[in-house]
Amino acid sequence: MQLTPRLNCDKLCLSVMFCIEKERTMSDMLLDKTVSEFLNELASAAPAPGGGSAAALAGAMGAALVSMVCHLTLGRKKYADVQDDMAAVVAQSEGLRRELSDLLQADVEAYTAVSSAYQLPKETDVDKAARSVAIQDALKQATVVPMHVAEACVRVLDLCRPVAEKGNVNAVSDAGVAALLAEAALRSAALNVIINLKAIQDQSFCTEMGDQLTALLSGKPALKDEIYDLVVKKL
């Protein structure tokens, strides 16, 4: 599988493509590890996985909880009037769960590339120039991935309100947890975008990414709070 950015990066001459199955066995995939193994890697001194992967995982868990509420609603006579709505939501939430799962691995790939670029030789002027270019390219790649995570988390958050409003009331608290996870994952991904932008020299790239991030974050804490309050009232 290949992952390419949906952002307008072509005009910036940035070709970002993460081949998350290239020359890697399935045993290397983070999603194939146990929870304990993943947490041990997250806690280690290894450069990745880190906060970016944790953000993607939190978003994927939010999407999974949205799907769970839908599945607990579908097929129930009590919720006959919302079957089509829930079927439409679960199709989206499952797509987002898969997307964020892929982004979890893509973030590891991106940050590993940054770490490798910083380790390139810098003995000569030619070395230094090549190393600088590699670092800047890797940092751009490492910015696009968490931006995708942020985009996906916004879509997960948007799905939380309809499942909280129309889904199985016995699972409404799970809709609330989904909203909290999605918004937290969004802001976590934003931190990874921001820290990378600080080191990128291409100001047009930084401006575009910064503007898109601002738009993604706008109004989301309030939306999360609205969903949370709705959930609490239904408990």
Backbone as a ProteinNet text record, in pm:
[ID]
protein_1_A
[PRIMARY]
MQLTPRLNCDKLCLSVMFCIEKERTMSDMLLDKTVSEFLNELASAAPAPGGGSAAALAGAMGAALVSMVCHLTLGRKKYADVQDDMAAVVAQSEGLRRELSDLLQADVEAYTAVSSAYQLPKETDVDKAARSVAIQDALKQATVVPMHVAEACVRVLDLCRPVAEKGNVNAVSDAGVAALLAEAALRSAALNVIINLKAIQDQSFCTEMGDQLTALLSGKPALKDEIYDLVVKKL
[TERTIARY]
83.4	0	86.6	40	113.4	25.7	87.4	15.4	72.5	-11.4	33.6	-52	3.7	-69	-182	-292.1	-402.1	-383.8	-285.6	-261.8	-201.4	-205.3	-154.8	-3.9	66.4	212.2	282.3	208	271.4	327.4	252.1	297.7	419.5	446.4	564.2	681.2	663.9	768.2	804.2	704.6	728.8	659.1	737	680.5	692.3	578.1	578.4	503.9	574	510.8	570.1	488.3	533.5	490.4	587.9	557.6	567.7	455.4	462.3	473.7	473.2	495.9	627.2	699.8	819.7	931.3	981.8	1097.5	1083.1	961.2	940.6	850.5	881.1	795.2	681.9	575.3	460.3	493.7	593.7	628.7	682.2	722.8	775.1	664.3	542.3	433.4	387.2	375	336	199.8	108.8	-25.5	-29.7	77.8	83.4	141.7	183.5	240.5	129.3	158.7	63.4	62.5	-41.4	-47.7	76.5	115.2	232.7	359.1	375.9	494.3	497.9	381.4	375.8	411.1	354.2	381.9	528.6	587.7	730.5	814.1	778.9	851.5	828.8	705.8	674.6	753.6	776.2	847.1	998.5	1047.6	1191.2	1258.5	1390.5	1467.5	1473.9	1409.3	1407.4	1336.8	1381.8	1320.7	1174.9	1136	998.3	961.8	835.9	722.2	729.1	657.1	653.1	515.4	512.6	385.5	298.6	360.5	282.8	207.1	275.3	209.9	103.2	132	33.4	-91.9	-73.1	-187	-270.7	-204.9	-277.3	-353.4	-290.5	-356.8	-478.3	-466.2	-579.8	-694.9	-662.2	-765.3	-831.2	-749.2	-803.4	-895.3	-858.8	-944.9	-1076.4	-1068.9	-1192	-1282.8	-1224	-1302.3	-1361.8	-1284	-1331.9	-1451.1	-1447.7	-1559.5	-1683.9	-1666.7	-1780.3	-1842	-1756.1	-1804.9	-1878.5	-1826.6	-1889.1	-2030.3	-2048.2	-2181.9	-2275.6	-2225.5	-2307.4	-2347.5	-2252.1	-2280.9	-2379.6	-2377.8	-2472	-2609.7	-2619.4	-2745.3	-2809.9	-2726.8	-2776.7	-2846.6	-2960.8	-3035	-3125.7	-3127.9	-3213.2	-3346.2	-3456.9	-3588.7	-3611.8	-3560.4	-3578.5	-3521.7	-3422.1	-3354.9	-3379.2	-3497.8	-3532.1	-3524.2	-3557.5	-3561.6	-3423.5	-3318.3	-3184.2	-3089.4	-3143.9	-3058.7	-2974	-3037.1	-2961.1	-2852.5	-2886.5	-2789.2	-2668.6	-2695.1	-2587.1	-2503.1	-2568.1	-2493.7	-2398.9	-2444.9	-2359.5	-2242.9	-2270.2	-2164.4	-2059.3	-2101.3	-2003.6	-1916.4	-1970.6	-1887.8	-1774.9	-1806	-1703.9	-1605.9	-1659.5	-1571.8	-1475.2	-1520.4	-1430.4	-1322.3	-1357.6	-1256.1	-1153.2	-1198.8	-1108	-1021.7	-1080.2	-999.9	-884.8	-912.3	-805.1	-703.3	-751.4	-660.8	-567.6	-622.2	-539.5	-445.4	-485.4	-395.4	-275	-299.6	-188.7	-99.8	-162.2	-84.9	1.8	-40.3	42.3	177.7	174.6	298.3	373.2	297.3	360.5	436.6	385.9	455.9	591.3	595.4	723.4	820.1	770.8	854.5	908.1	819.8	858.8	964.4	942.6	1038.4	1169.6	1161.9	1285	1368.1	1300	1370.3	1437.6	1371.3	1431	1554.6	1542.3	1655.2	1773	1743.5	1849.7	1917.1	1837.3	1893.3	1990.7	1957.3	2045.9	2176.9	2177.1	2296.3	2385.3	2346.1	2427.1	2560.7	2663	2794.9	2795.3	2883.7	2894.6	3041	3124.3	3268.5	3308	3244.1	3280.4	3162.7	3188.9	3080.7	2973.3	3017.1	2921.1	2835	2899.8	2826	2723.8	2768.1	2680.6	2559.5	2584.9	2474.8	2373.8	2426	2338.3	2260.8	2326.9	2262.4	2151.4	2176.9	2076.7	1951.8	1972.3	1859.2	1780	1850.6	1784.5	1703.5	1759.5	1688.8	1562.2	1573	1456.2	1346.8	1385.9	1288	1221.1	1300.9	1246.3	1152.5	1188.1	1102.8	968.6	971.5	845.3	758	819.8	746.2	688.1	768.1	725.9	621.2	599	493.5	363	372.9	253.9	178.6	251.4	184	96.9	148.7	59.6	-50	-27.1	-134.4	-248.9	-214.4	-316.8	-388.1	-311.2	-371.9	-472.9	-434	-523.3	-649.8	-634	-749.7	-844.3	-788.6	-870.4	-940.9	-872	-931.6	-1047	-1039	-1150.8	-1273.5	-1251.6	-1364	-1420.9	-1333.6	-1382.9	-1467.4	-1417.8	-1490.7	-1627.2	-1633.7	-1760.2	-1862.9	-1814.9	-1906.1	-1959.1	-1894	-1932	-2067.6	-2100.5	-2229.4	-2347.4	-2353.8	-2469.4	-2481.8	-2369.7	-2384	-2424.6	-2382.9	-2426.2	-2574.7	-2620.8	-2760.7	-2854.6	-2810.9	-2902.4	-2866.9	-2747.3	-2703.1	-2763.3	-2734	-2781.5	-2746.4	-2847.9	-2826.3	-2740.3	-2741.7	-2660	-2510.4	-2477.7	-2337.8	-2303.3	-2388.4	-2365.5	-2235.2	-2196.8	-2070.9	-1952.2	-1964	-1857.1	-1846.4	-1959	-1956.7	-1883	-1903.8	-1833.7	-1685	-1645.8	-1502.8	-1442.7	-1516.3	-1468.1	-1439.2	-1528.8	-1509.8	-1387.1	-1370.6	-1254.9	-1124.9	-1123.5	-1003.1	-973.1	-1076.2	-1055.6	-1000.4	-1055.7	-1008.6	-868.5	-843.3	-708.2	-607.3	-644.8	-555.6	-530.1	-633.5	-618.9	-515.4	-527.2	-432.6	-293.3	-288.2	-158.1	-87.8	-162.8	-105.2	-59.6	-137.3	-102	33.3	61.3	190.7	305.5	284.2	388.5	407.7	299.5	312.5	391.1	353.9	414.4	563.9	603.3	744.8	829.4	773.9	848.6	856.3	748.4	749.9	856.2	886.5	987.5	1125.5	1148.6	1281	1285	1173.5	1167.3	1194.1	1280	1322.8	1231.9	1155.4	1066.7	945.8	947.6	843.7	707.2	703.6	574.1	508.6	589.5	539.6	487.5	565.2	526.3	397.1	383.4	262.6	140.8	155.2	42.2	1.2	100.1	69.4	10.5	66.7	17.3	-126.6	-159.3	-296.3	-393.3	-353	-440.5	-461.1	-356.6	-368.5	-461.4	-448.3	-535.1	-681.7	-708.6	-845.8	-898.2	-811.8	-853	-885.6	-809.6	-827.6	-945.1	-982.8	-1084.2	-1217.1	-1264.1	-1394.3	-1401.7	-1291.2	-1298.2	-1306	-1234.7	-1255.5	-1400.7	-1464.7	-1604.5	-1694.5	-1667.8	-1746.5	-1731.6	-1610.4	-1586.7	-1665	-1664.9	-1737.7	-1888.7	-1939.2	-2082.3	-2122.9	-2040.5	-2069.5	-2061.5	-1962.1	-1946.6	-2069.2	-2114.2	-2231.2	-2355.8	-2370.1	-2482.1	-2480.6	-2363.7	-2349.8	-2385.2	-2333.7	-2358.7	-2508	-2579.4	-2722.7	-2800.4	-2743.1	-2812.4	-2775.7	-2680.2	-2637.5	-2742.4
-119.5	0	124.1	225.9	351.3	461.8	555.3	667.2	795.1	873.3	1000.3	1111.2	1229.2	1337.5	1391.3	1429.7	1494.7	1645.5	1694.2	1838.1	1886.6	2016.6	2074.4	2090.6	1978.4	1984.2	1971.3	1930.3	1914.9	2047.5	2156	2286.5	2333.7	2272.8	2307.6	2216.7	2137.4	2045.4	1943.1	1905.2	1804.2	1675.9	1572.4	1442.2	1354.1	1332.1	1256.1	1125.4	1016.1	886.7	789.7	734.6	639.8	500.3	411.4	273.7	188.7	169.9	110.8	-41.1	-98.2	-241.4	-274.6	-174.3	-194.7	-256.6	-371.7	-437.7	-450.7	-485.1	-502.5	-622.1	-706.8	-819.3	-771.7	-848.6	-810.3	-798.9	-871.3	-866.9	-732	-650.4	-518.5	-414.6	-447.6	-352.2	-332.6	-207.7	-178.8	-237.5	-237	-286.3	-436.5	-506	-649.5	-682.5	-581.7	-603.3	-604.7	-665.6	-660.3	-519.7	-490.5	-360.6	-339.8	-443.9	-434.4	-406.2	-474.4	-453.1	-310.9	-261.3	-125.1	-24	-40.9	51.9	47.8	-70.2	-81.6	-5	-14	60.2	210.2	248	389.3	447.1	365.9	411.1	406.5	345.4	327.2	455.3	449.7	564.3	570.6	477.6	478.7	604.3	661.6	785	768	645.7	619.2	476	452.2	544.1	649.1	758.5	867.3	929.7	1059.4	1128	1124.8	1125.9	1122.4	991.8	881.7	751.4	736.7	789.5	785.6	864.2	977	1056.2	978.4	912.9	834.2	719.7	656.3	545.8	595.8	709.4	765.4	796.6	852.1	880	753.1	649.2	521.5	459.7	472.9	421.2	499	629.6	707.9	660.9	636.1	586.1	449.1	364.5	231.3	239.3	332.3	348.6	400.1	487.1	531.1	409.8	325.5	204.7	114.4	102.3	17.1	63	193.3	245.5	216.7	233.1	203.6	56.6	-31.3	-174.2	-215.9	-145.3	-174	-112.5	-33.8	29.8	-40.4	-82.9	-149.5	-280.1	-303.1	-426.7	-425.2	-314.7	-304.7	-237.2	-303.4	-250	-112.1	-91.9	35.2	152.2	122.1	227.4	212	161.6	136.2	262.2	375.9	501.1	555.6	505.6	561	458.6	349.8	244.9	294.3	368.7	420.3	518.1	601.6	698.5	627.4	526.8	455.5	374.6	319.5	245.1	337.6	459.4	556.9	599.6	618.1	659.4	550.3	426.9	320	296.8	319.9	308.1	410.4	530.7	635.4	607.8	567.2	546.4	430.6	327.8	215.3	255.3	338.8	389.7	473.7	555	638.7	555.1	449.5	361.9	300.7	255.6	198.4	304.8	423.2	531.6	570.2	585.9	625.5	514	390	277.8	282.4	311.5	324.6	443.5	552.3	671	648.5	560.4	525	473.1	381.4	325.6	428.4	509	610.4	713	742.8	837.9	783	654.3	591.9	602.7	573.5	583.2	725.7	823.7	962.9	1007.5	977.2	1024	947.5	821.6	745.4	808.2	857	923.6	1052.1	1125.8	1247.8	1212.6	1112.9	1071.5	1027.2	953.7	906.7	1022.5	1121.9	1237.4	1314.1	1328	1398.3	1322.5	1193.6	1112.3	1104.1	1171.4	1169.8	1240.5	1203.4	1264.3	1414.1	1486.5	1630.9	1673.4	1590.5	1615.5	1724.4	1726.5	1823.8	1916.6	2020.9	2112	2040.8	1948.5	1871.1	1784.8	1721.4	1641.3	1726.6	1843	1930.5	1975.5	2007.7	2052.1	1939.2	1819.1	1703.6	1670.1	1678	1649.6	1750.4	1877.3	1981.3	1957.7	1923.1	1895.4	1775.5	1670.6	1549.4	1577.7	1658.1	1692.5	1770.6	1869	1950.7	1867.1	1780.1	1693.3	1601	1543.7	1452.1	1525.1	1646.4	1723.8	1757.2	1784.7	1810.2	1685.1	1571.7	1445.9	1421.4	1450.6	1428.1	1528.9	1632.7	1729.7	1689.3	1635.3	1595.9	1483.1	1387.8	1274.7	1319.1	1392.2	1435.5	1530.3	1601.7	1683.4	1594.2	1482.2	1385.5	1328.4	1302.5	1254	1356.7	1482.1	1588.7	1593.9	1585.5	1586.8	1471.5	1353.3	1235.2	1246.4	1301.9	1315.6	1414.5	1517.7	1610.6	1536.7	1448.8	1372.4	1273.5	1216	1127.9	1207.3	1322.9	1407.4	1445.8	1476.1	1513.7	1400.3	1275.9	1161.2	1134.6	1191.4	1160.3	1218.5	1335.3	1395.3	1310	1269.2	1187.9	1055.9	991.6	865.9	891.7	1005.6	1040.7	1075.7	1139.1	1180.7	1065.5	978.8	878.8	734.4	712.8	575.9	515.4	387.8	312.2	387.6	423.5	504.7	432.8	300.6	224.2	237	288.2	305.9	452.5	541.1	683.5	730.6	668.8	709.1	679.1	573.6	539.7	643.7	701.2	811.1	930.8	952.9	1061.9	1039.3	916.7	883.9	900.5	862	877.3	1023.5	1111.6	1254.8	1307.6	1265.3	1309.6	1260.6	1136.7	1081.6	1152.7	1175	1237.7	1378.7	1456.6	1594.2	1598.2	1506.7	1500	1457.8	1363.8	1317.7	1429	1507.3	1621.7	1718.5	1756.3	1853.4	1792.9	1663.5	1596	1595.7	1566.5	1570.6	1712.1	1811	1951	1986.1	1936.4	1963.7	1910.6	1794.2	1736.6	1815.7	1872.3	1960.3	2085.1	2145.6	2272.3	2258.4	2151.9	2138.6	2117.5	2048.9	2029.5	2157.7	2234.2	2359.6	2455.7	2448.1	2536.2	2514.8	2394	2361.8	2364.1	2392.8	2392.7	2533.2	2540.8	2669.7	2723.4	2636.2	2675.3	2747.8	2879.4	2957.6	2943.9	2922.8	2905.3	2775.2	2671.2	2544.2	2564.3	2633.7	2656.9	2736.4	2836.3	2918.3	2836.4	2756.2	2674.9	2573.8	2504.4	2405.2	2471	2585.3	2656	2700.9	2753.3	2798.5	2680.4	2569.2	2452.3	2398.1	2400.1	2350.9	2440	2570.7	2663.8	2638.4	2614.3	2587.1	2457	2356.3	2227.4	2238.1	2317.6	2329.6	2419.7	2508	2607.7	2543.6	2578.5	2534.2	2393.6	2319.4	2178.9	2157.7	2237.2	2220.9	2244.2	2343.6	2372.6	2257.2	2201.2	2088.1	1968.8	1943.2	1833.3	1853.6	1976.5	2007.7	1991.3	2030.9	2016.6	1869.3	1785.5	1642.5	1582.8	1623.6	1574	1609.3	1734.8	1777.3	1700.3	1676.4	1598.4	1457.7	1398.7	1262.8	1257.3	1351.8	1353.6	1364	1443.2	1459.7	1330.8	1244.4	1119.8	1003.4	1022.6	913.3	884.5
0	0	0	-73.3	-77.9	-23.6	41.7	100.2	43	-22.3	-78.4	-20.3	-4.7	59.4	-25.5	38.7	-31	-31.6	40.4	46.7	-84	-104.9	-228.7	-224.8	-224.6	-212.8	-347.9	-452.2	-582.9	-630.7	-608.9	-657.1	-580.2	-468.2	-389.6	-423	-529.8	-574.7	-467.4	-388	-284.3	-325.7	-344	-377.5	-254.7	-189.4	-65.2	-87.6	-74.5	-90.8	7.4	93.6	193.4	151.7	130.1	92	216.5	285.4	417.6	414.4	292	283.5	212	175.3	96	178.6	131.9	192	343.6	388.5	529.9	552.3	645.1	677	765.5	769.4	848.3	996.7	1040.1	1182.3	1224.5	1126	1157.5	1173.4	1134.2	1139.6	1283.3	1323.1	1460.7	1495.1	1399.9	1427.6	1451.7	1414.3	1438.5	1575.2	1645.7	1779	1884.1	1997.6	2107.4	2165.8	2244.5	2311.4	2397	2469	2556.2	2476.4	2363.2	2279.5	2225.3	2180.9	2127.9	2236.9	2355.7	2464.7	2505.9	2501.7	2533.8	2432.2	2304.2	2201.1	2217.8	2251.4	2270.4	2387.5	2490.6	2610.1	2595.7	2490.3	2473.7	2425.4	2414.5	2367.1	2214.9	2146.9	2000.3	1951	1837.9	1787.5	1746.5	1712.9	1672.8	1714.8	1751	1747.5	1857.4	1832.1	1928.5	1932.2	1958.9	1972.9	1848.6	1731.6	1608	1591.8	1618.4	1610.6	1718.4	1837.1	1945.4	1906.8	1839.1	1794	1693.5	1598.9	1499.5	1564.8	1663.3	1733	1809.7	1875.8	1949.2	1853.8	1738.5	1639	1587.7	1565.4	1518.7	1623.7	1750.8	1857.6	1863.8	1841	1835.4	1723.5	1606.7	1493.7	1523.6	1590.2	1625.3	1720.5	1813.5	1906.3	1835	1738.4	1657.2	1587.7	1530.7	1463.9	1562.4	1683.6	1783.3	1815.3	1835	1863.2	1746.5	1625.7	1507.2	1504.2	1528.5	1523.9	1633	1745	1853.2	1827.5	1722.4	1684.7	1565.2	1472	1351.4	1386.1	1322.9	1344.7	1466.1	1540.6	1659	1621.1	1652.6	1618.3	1679.6	1799.3	1867.7	1788.3	1703.7	1627	1477.2	1443.2	1302.8	1217.4	1276.9	1200.1	1164.7	1230.1	1205.3	1142.9	1092	1036.5	919.2	829	714.3	758.6	855.2	905.8	968.5	1049.6	1116.4	1017.8	916	813.8	738.3	711.7	642.6	731.1	859.9	952	966.9	983.5	1006.4	883.6	765.9	645.9	649.4	697.1	706.6	821.3	936.2	1052	1030	960.6	932.5	833.4	737.4	645.7	718.7	812.7	890.6	984.2	1039	1125.6	1047.3	925.4	842.6	803.8	769.4	728.8	842.1	960.9	1075.2	1117.5	1098.6	1126.7	1033.6	908.5	812.9	847.8	892	927.1	1049.8	1137.9	1252.7	1205	1110.4	1056.6	972.3	897.2	812.3	895	1013.6	1099.9	1143	1173.4	1209	1092.5	972.5	852.6	835.4	855.6	834	933.7	1060.6	1161.3	1152.5	1112.5	1092.4	980.8	877.1	766.5	814.8	902.4	958.3	1039.3	1124.2	1206.8	1121.7	1014.9	925.4	853.2	814.5	743.8	832.5	959	1051.2	1074.2	1046.3	1066.8	942.2	833.4	711.7	736.4	662.3	682.5	653.1	722.6	703	707.9	645.1	645.4	547.4	431.7	328	301.3	222.5	186.6	105.8	19	-59.4	32.6	129.6	227.8	301.7	344.6	422.5	341.2	213.5	126.9	105.4	78.3	56	182.6	295.2	422.9	451.1	422.7	445.2	360.9	235.1	146.6	196.2	236.2	285.2	411	500.1	624.2	593.2	505.4	473.5	406	314.6	249.1	349.8	438.9	539.2	635.3	672.5	762.5	697.1	567.8	497.4	497.7	471.6	474.5	613.7	714.7	853	898	820.9	849.9	783.3	663.2	589.1	659.8	717.3	782.2	899.7	998	1106	1059.3	948.5	893.2	846.3	783.9	744	866.6	971.8	1096	1146.9	1147.1	1193.1	1108.4	977.4	887.8	919.4	935.5	962.5	1097.2	1195.2	1329	1328.7	1247.7	1233.9	1181.1	1084.9	1029	1130.8	1213.1	1319.6	1418.1	1458.5	1553.2	1497.7	1368.9	1306.6	1310.6	1314.2	1318.5	1459	1558.4	1696.9	1735.5	1683.8	1719.5	1672.9	1544.1	1503.5	1578.2	1612.5	1685.7	1830.6	1886.3	2021.3	2023.7	1918.2	1910.4	1876	1783.2	1727.5	1762.1	1810.7	1835.4	1959.9	1979.3	2095.6	2223.8	2300.3	2419.6	2522.6	2518.3	2612.5	2582.9	2464.2	2426	2405.5	2456.4	2433	2497.6	2609.4	2672.1	2581	2500.4	2406.9	2296.5	2258.3	2161.3	2220.2	2349.7	2416.6	2423.6	2454.7	2458.4	2318.8	2216.8	2078.9	2047.9	2091.9	2066.9	2140.6	2265	2343.4	2280.4	2235.9	2172.5	2040.7	1961.1	1829.7	1843.7	1937.4	1953.7	2014.4	2107.7	2165.4	2059.4	1975	1868.3	1767.2	1738.8	1648.5	1701.5	1827.1	1883.5	1900.6	1925.7	1935.6	1801.2	1695.8	1561.2	1527.1	1571.4	1544.1	1604	1723.2	1786	1700.2	1638	1553.4	1424.9	1374.1	1258.1	1296	1406.5	1448.3	1473.9	1544.3	1577.4	1452.1	1352.7	1228.4	1147.2	1146.3	1071	1122.6	1251.5	1309.6	1247.5	1195.1	1141.1	988.5	924.5	777.8	725	626.3	573.2	462.8	399.9	291.2	349.6	343.3	408.9	342.4	212.1	146.1	192.5	207.7	260.8	402.9	484.9	624.3	633.6	548.9	550.3	511.7	406.8	362.2	469	523.7	625.8	751.4	789.7	907.1	890.2	771.6	745.3	748.2	689.7	688.3	829.2	908.7	1045.3	1127.4	1111	1182.3	1149	1021.1	977.6	1038	1044.3	1100.1	1248.8	1321.4	1465.7	1504.4	1415.4	1448.2	1489.3	1606.4	1653.8	1708.6	1700.8	1741.5	1892.7	1975.2	2120.1	2160	2099.3	2130.3	2086	1968.7	1920.1	2012.6	2056.5	2151	2279.1	2329.7	2452.9	2433.5	2317.2	2288.1	2287.5	2224.5	2219.9	2359.7	2435.5	2573.2	2657.2	2648.1	2724.6	2681	2552.2	2501.6	2559.3	2562.8	2614.7	2762.8	2839.1	2984	3012.4	2934.3	2954.1	2926.8	2843	2806.9	2896.4	2987.5	3074.9	3183.7
[MASK]
+++++++++++++++++++++++++++++++++++++++++++++++++++++++++++++++++++++++++++++++++++++++++++++++++++++++++++++++++++++++++++++++++++++++++++++++++++++++++++++++++++++++++++++++++++++++++++++++++++++++++++++++++++++++++++++++++++++++++++

